[in-house]
Amino acid sequence: MVFKKLILSLAALTVLNAQNSDLADFRTLIKDISSQADASHENIFYKPYIMSVYKGEDLEKLGISRLYEALELIPGLDVYSDNLDMKTAIFRGSNPLAYGQTKLFIDGVLVNDVFVDQYSNYLYMPIELIKRIEIIRGPGGKSDKYAIYAGAIYVYTNFENRKKCDCFKAFAKKGSNSLLSAGFYKNFFFQNGLKLYLDAYFQRDERYEKSGYDALASGMYGEANKKLSSKGEAPLWIRDYSISLNAKYKGFTLKSRLLYFKHGAAFGLSYILPKKDDYYTQPSKYLQLSKEFGVGGGSLQLSAGLKYDSFKYEGQIAPKGLVYPDIENPGNYVVYKYGFYGIYESRQRSRYASLDYNRRFGRNCIRFGYIYTKDETYDVKTYTTDRSGNSADLVDYSDALPFFKNGVSREVNRFYISDEYPINDRFTLYIGAGVENNSHEDLIFDPKISVVYEYDSGNIFKFLISRSHRNPSWQELFTINNTTRVGNEDLEPEKVTAYEANYIKKFSVDDYLQFTLFYLKNQNVITNINPERKFYNSTSQKNYGFEVELKRSISSSLQFYGNYSYISGECGCDKKIANISNHLVKAYLLHQITPNLDGSVIYYHIGKKNRFYFDPRKPLSGYDRVDLALNYSFNPEFEAQLAVKNLFESKIKQPSIPNSYLEDYPQMSEREFVFSLRWRF
């Protein structure tokens, strides 16, 4: 309550001061405050949040192929994979078993899906199509338009290019696990002011990893089924393609993307090893139209968008001979002598409209806005083996026993306001708040305050206090007729209060040292690690630690980047948080060997991960990984690269939940090679 009153009081004083200030041209605001990070890289140091920026061309030289590989470099961030190999970014150990903790934006468009609140399908985006990645750690994000819980990832394509040239880039890759990838982007500039951007890519691989015995061996499905357990190659292969068309003309901006993503069934929807051809799909498509206006000395942007996403799983759920409770007749059991096969599909639709207004009042930069979103499930299909167990035929249970509740929806109304006020030449005060009301929850208030202090041009300090929330995902709310996941419509949003202190030492425009302390208080943490596998607001957490990040040019031809993160914390039961690494180290050296040849080495250390206090298994071992890359430029337009990943063949695994795969989820165990060709015109 004291925090809330402080924010409101500061906001009132700021607005009163703004009313007595002289009006300024909004173009000055854009130029001085809101310019893009790549236009003036040092601007990121003065922003009122904890931020790191990575250029796509630098990531290419390091041999990084996909977006999720780039995220593995981020301080305080661990890329987690679950039983379906869905990947998510875990910032500072915040609830590793939940999705939606972080948000992913592609060219400013939020791409998290509705069903799981995940974006794993977009994390395979080729690095060649990415101009810049901005990472903001903590809930104090770039905008209060969306509730950001643990962090946000902003990916920008070359649609940003301001240079009036018909820029073109193409690439092709061949590598281990039968990797095949190709794509391009193209910018078009027309004399009438129309600008078009087009990109497309295709990629596939045949990745399989050897797993230990599945959840049947643990007794997850009862003693009678232990003998049915199997081990073998888990299908982690992908089929992925996408096409994007963006346009800008006289204040109008169109952003659109079509993505098809198909993935092997990994370790099984039911934690039982699937067949090699079993799979799930997560297609996605969006269309957003915006228009900017000059209004009252400020800038008004109106936007409207439509997004479709879906989840479909098709494959073996259990092997022949499974003994399982009869859902239609509680208390009885059915023997599935032909095994159990399932096809599950859920389709979602999101519609949204927003208003954003920016204006300078004297020294104040006032921003406010509103967004309305409606998410809904409009089609659910459930086809499974005959529940009598007497036939291998598939039966349509979409009405009788759907795996997911059909026809559900959620409407969200969110207002936000913020003020960025330079108190003097050294101090800048930022205050803001988001107020959200949705059809599942009463009013939620998300305030934040930060101070940026510039001691001199090379030493900058930041202090931040922010509060935010995460709404439960569709999976957590509405999953039904399922014993591995049970939805709970009484769930409340997760909430976090974050305290952060940051120091930046600037050596040059590109070289810096950044040190951050953080303390997070998480409430209403949602998990389903319980005998019923039902989602509950089960606990609270305290996460704390620090991050050190250094980027330095050792010489004109040698560049170093490295970071170290220490993460710790306790849950409400006074136990250590499970499934997080206390120590993360990421570093690389990039060396220009000759004018045409450069090489790089990347080192990762991911520390061991503790189990849940009731899990008798030993902690999951950490690992050290080394990647190498060599790039040769035949001329400014054409280059070739050979990348070697996991040089020393470390055994890399992700933690499985208790009573499932006792030996966890293998991710990489062998050395891999990727050969790439790139053309630029």
PyMOL commands that set and color helices and strands:
alter all, ss='L'
color gray80, all
select helices_A, chain A and resi 2-19+26-32+41-46+56-61+67-71+120-122+127-129+158-160+223-228+474-478
alter helices_A, ss='H'
color red, helices_A
select strands_A, chain A and resi 50-55+77-81+87-91+102-106+109-110+130-137+151-157+168-175+179-189+195-205+208-211+232-235+238-249+252-264+279-281+284-295+298-318+322-325+333-336+340-361+364-385+394-396+409-422+427-438+441-456+459-470+494-506+512-527+536-555+558-571+583-594+597-606+623-635+638-645+652-654+665-668+672-680
alter strands_A, ss='S'
color yellow, strands_A
deselect
rebuild
show_as cartoon
